[in-house]
Amino acid sequence: MQQTLNIIGAGHVGRVFGRLFSLQAGLTVQDVLNRSQASAEAALAFIGSGRAVADMHAMRRADIYLLAVSDDQIEHCAGKLAQHGLLDAATVVFHCSGALSSQALAAAAAAGAACASLHPVRSFADPARVASDFDATFCSLEGDARALAVLQPAVLAIGGRALTIDASSKTLYHAASVFASNYLSSLADVALRTYAAAGIEPALAAELAAPLMRETLDNILRLGPAAALSGPIARGDFKTVARQQAALSAWDSEAGALYQAFVAPTAALARRKAAL
């Protein structure tokens, strides 16, 4: 028999996993609980199967529960599943937080469930694109062996790459992902706004930044961060750095502070480059 999957919080991440697990991993999406009936129905349209429920009272027992809610709701949802008698020793419960470990599901574990976390290392800004191009996506897993025995094959079935990590390293692991993705967006925003402050139209600013960003990222991944480093700090031109720092601070204090924060680590990277 196919295993059943209930989803609590079918936003971008939850609905992508719902569709992929349903179509490629042989799981049957059963009940979906969102904050509103309308959002649950929209998730079901994306997933292609399942039933929207208004609350946990209406939720049927399932073999597997996916909690794709915000981090501050994971413990609460695990507790509610236990309180409603939806869990037992044959149940698997997992969440998709990158920052929290499976220990956030302690209430579910106390009810007998096998618990884990599964974090996909992707940006989910465009769920349809992620769902259609999930192959080779890393999915970091940690938790109970019984839960991993279910989730690892499911990840492989949808084309993902299963990476087992230590629960104690989860916070640092996620911080690395924040640097690689979220803060990259923040840096791009500052760069584009700084071009605008220099009198360059937004569309042209994006054209100016695009080759720099693409080529730099390509060089980082191909050569390593130290070898890819260029610019005034790599040349030891700290007079230029000081002038830029002053100009940025006069224009926007936050941009100036961000620029200053990167001087020391970039200088350290430049020293590593010199030692290559």
C-alpha positions, -999 to 999 in steps of 0.1 A, spaced: 0 0 0 11 36 -7 21 56 23 -1 86 31 12 121 36 -4 150 54 9 185 49 6 213 75 17 245 59 16 240 21 33 273 11 61 273 -15 81 245 1 52 224 12 34 224 -21 66 216 -40 73 186 -19 36 176 -20 37 175 -58 71 158 -61 64 132 -34 30 124 -49 42 122 -85 76 106 -81 80 90 -47 47 71 -45 33 89 -16 -4 97 -14 -11 133 -4 -41 130 19 -49 161 39 -36 196 37 -39 222 64 -31 259 57 -40 291 75 -70 296 52 -92 273 31 -84 294 0 -47 289 4 -51 252 10 -72 249 -21 -46 267 -41 -19 243 -27 -40 213 -38 -44 227 -73 -5 229 -75 0 195 -59 -27 178 -79 -43 157 -52 -54 157 -16 -81 173 5 -81 206 23 -90 206 60 -100 235 82 -82 223 113 -65 193 129 -98 179 142 -107 171 106 -73 156 97 -71 119 92 -42 99 105 -14 95 80 19 76 78 39 107 73 34 143 84 53 172 67 54 204 88 63 232 63 53 260 87 74 289 99 101 280 124 82 295 154 52 272 147 70 239 144 70 230 181 34 241 184 23 220 155 41 189 167 24 193 201 -10 196 185 -5 165 164 3 146 196 -27 161 215 -51 151 187 -39 115 189 -27 115 153 7 100 161 20 65 170 51 44 167 45 38 130 44 76 122 71 97 107 70 135 113 95 159 96 99 196 91 117 216 65 135 243 86 171 249 78 177 265 112 161 240 135 169 204 141 145 175 146 147 182 183 120 208 176 96 179 172 102 166 207 64 165 214 59 142 184 88 120 195 73 117 229 41 104 213 61 77 196 67 92 162 100 90 144 112 125 137 136 142 113 143 175 95 147 177 57 160 210 44 162 216 6 192 238 -4 172 258 -29 155 292 -32 117 286 -34 108 320 -47 94 303 -79 77 270 -67 68 259 -103 103 262 -115 117 244 -85 92 216 -89 101 212 -126 139 214 -120 145 196 -87 171 171 -100 204 172 -81 190 195 -54 208 188 -21 184 179 8 200 179 42 186 153 65 190 145 102 169 127 128 158 93 138 171 64 118 136 51 112 125 85 98 156 87 76 149 53 62 117 67 48 129 101 38 162 93 21 146 70 -5 119 96 -11 145 123 -17 163 101 -42 130 93 -59 123 129 -67 158 134 -80 173 150 -49 207 144 -34 204 133 3 230 148 26 231 136 62 242 162 87 247 164 125 219 180 145 244 199 166 257 216 134 223 227 121 226 263 131 260 268 115 249 249 84 219 272 79 239 303 86 262 292 57 231 289 35 220 324 46 253 338 35 252 320 2 216 330 -7 199 356 15 228 379 21 238 376 -16 204 392 -24 211 419 2 245 427 -14 230 428 -49 203 453 -36 230 476 -21 251 474 -53 221 483 -75 210 511 -51 246 525 -51 246 525 -89 214 545 -88 229 569 -63 257 574 -89 230 585 -114 227 553 -133 192 542 -144 179 510 -127 177 490 -159 212 500 -169 224 493 -134 212 457 -136 230 453 -169 262 466 -154 260 444 -123 250 412 -142 283 403 -158 302 412 -127 280 390 -105 279 361 -129 316 361 -137 325 365 -100 303 336 -89 316 314 -118 352 322 -108 345 315 -71 330 281 -79 357 273 -104 388 287 -88 379 292 -51 371 325 -33 407 336 -28 418 331 -64 386 348 -76 391 379 -55 399 412 -74 394 449 -68 411 475 -46 416 454 -15 432 426 -35 456 452 -49 463 467 -16 447 500 -26 434 511 8 433 548 -2 405 539 -27 388 518 0 388 548 24 374 572 -3 346 547 -11 339 542 26 335 579 31 313 584 0 291 556 9 287 567 46 278 602 34 251 588 11 237 560 32 250 551 67 238 514 64 256 509 31 287 525 46 286 502 76 281 472 54 311 482 32 332 487 63 322 453 77 335 436 46 369 453 46 386 431 73 374 397 59 382 407 24 417 418 34 421 384 50 410 368 18 435 389 -1 463 377 21 452 341 14 453 350 -23 488 363 -20 499 331 -4 486 309 -33 
